[in-house]
Amino acid sequence: MVEITETAAVELKSLLESEEKQDHSLRIFIAGMGCSGIQYGLALDNESNEDDVAVSNNDVSIVMSKDVSEALNDAKVDYIDTAHGKGFVIDNPNAVSACGSGCSSCQ
């Protein structure tokens, strides 16, 4: 199950309120592949699909496809604010790096 930290939940609730989208959920989706494996995207969504898995955590609704849900088992959505930038991040302890020899973007 995907978990959302308290910090991320506070930021997301604030975003939903400022965008007047309190009826929306946080959708996690596959945005592509990279050297470090699957890249995930986040969006606000008020629709659901037949194969969606819905999770509620820290009073925030998260939706994703079944495939994404399985890949993100035990993952956490967090919010960071550092000197390098701020935003939502997904920490997936099960992620496997796809980088190997011949990977030009890692060198």
Stockholm file with secondary structure:
# STOCKHOLM 1.0

chainA/1-107         MVEITETAAVELKSLLESEEKQDHSLRIFIAGMGCSGIQYGLALDNESNEDDVAVSNNDVSIVMSKDVSEALNDAKVDYIDTAHGKGFVIDNPNAVSACGSGCSSCQ
#=GR chainA/1-107 SS CCEECHHHHHHHHHHHHHTTCTTCEEEEEEEEEETTEEEEEEEEESCCCTTEEEEEETTEEEEEEHHHHHHTTTCEEEEEEETTEEEEEEECTTCCCCCCTTCGGGC
#=GC SS_cons         CCEECHHHHHHHHHHHHHTTCTTCEEEEEEEEEETTEEEEEEEEESCCCTTEEEEEETTEEEEEEHHHHHHTTTCEEEEEEETTEEEEEEECTTCCCCCCTTCGGGC
//
